[in-house]
Structure formats: structure tokens, C-alpha cells
Amino acid sequence: MHRKINNTYLTERNGVWGILAEETPILAKTAHVKKTDIVLDLATGSGMIGIFCADKAKRVIVSDINPRAILYARFNAILNGVEKKMEFKVSNLFAQFQNKKFDLIIWNGPTVAVPTTRNKYPLYSDGGMDGASFTKRFINEAFYYLKPQGRLQWYDCAVGTSQLPVSMNYLRNQWKDKPISVTYTSLTSSPV
């Protein structure tokens, strides 16, 4: 549960943040979903992004490492009347999805840079030294789970330069010899 004491939010380490007000609605509203898509929403938390996708997609699988988050996501899907178009899985990134391919994979995992206070942050926000440790794991594996014309989408608030976040540099280096197209859109600058 979340409690606000003075100007600080306190939570249990395995808590579930309802939404991240700066990013979850943006990612949910801008999700590039087609009506024939099978969508994987990784690190779903409360399920909001998956619920928005379920309104448009053929099927949505939401996943989180935290079993408590999956319970929240299922409950929220029921409240929004989309539970029949969704599946709910507890998984550490792609561990439960071997041999499956998706049209769209959306990820909103931990991206808070926590260089000196590692154990103070809840699991769902601890992104390591540069905020990109989980994003790099996601990038290493994600393309193996995409259909040939599949798409990835994520919101990144990890550190980087004023032109490009750490994860985009990593993606470009990691997959530079692969036939992929990358579009990076910043909320503060023009597409790159």
C-alpha cells in the first residue's frame, strides 16, 4: 500500500503502484495497437496499459514478476469489462513465453536510476545505476518474441544525453546488424 507522509510516498517493497502519472497514461494512449494484434504487456503493474490495448487488440497478455500486481491487473480488467480478451501471467520478463511470438510488446518496467540507495526502492521502480538495467535485459530478449512485422514500445525515463536515453544507444548497438526499424520519440524533442 502507498502512504504519503509529508512529501514522500512510502510503499511496501512488493507493492503495486496504481499508475505512474507521468508515463502510464501516455504509453497507454499512444500504444500502436491494431485490431488483429496479439499484445504482450510486460511489467504491467495495475494493468492499465494492457486494458487500453485490450479495447483495440485481438488478445492481450499482461505479465509482471509480482503476483500481487497480476491480481490488481485482473481486478482492473474485470472493472473495465475486458477480462475475456486478456490473459494474466506471473513472469520475470519473457520466462513464461518461450516459443511465443507477439505483434506488439509494450514494456513499462523499472527505470528509476538508483545509484546509491539500491535497497530503498520498491522492485517495480529500481532500474539500477543508470535506470536502464532492466530495459537492457528487455532489449536483449524482446526481438526473439516478435512476429516478423512486430513492434516494441516502451517509455524510458532512464538517464542519457539530451538527445538520446541510455536504452536507445544500447538498442542501436545491440541490434545494429539486424533488419529492424527504430523510431524514437521524445516528449521534449523531435523524433530521431
Buried (B, 14 or more C-beta within 10 A) or exposed (E): EEEEEEEEEEBEEEBBBEBBEEBBBBBBEEBBBEEEBBBBBBBBBBBBBBBBBBBBBBBBBBBBBBEEBBBBBBEBBEEBEBBEBBBBBBBEBBEEBEEEBBBBBBBBBBBBBBEEEEEEBBBBBBBBBBBBBBBBBBBBBBBEBBEEEBBBBBBBBBBBEEEBBBBBBBBBEBBEEEEEEEEBEBEEEEEE
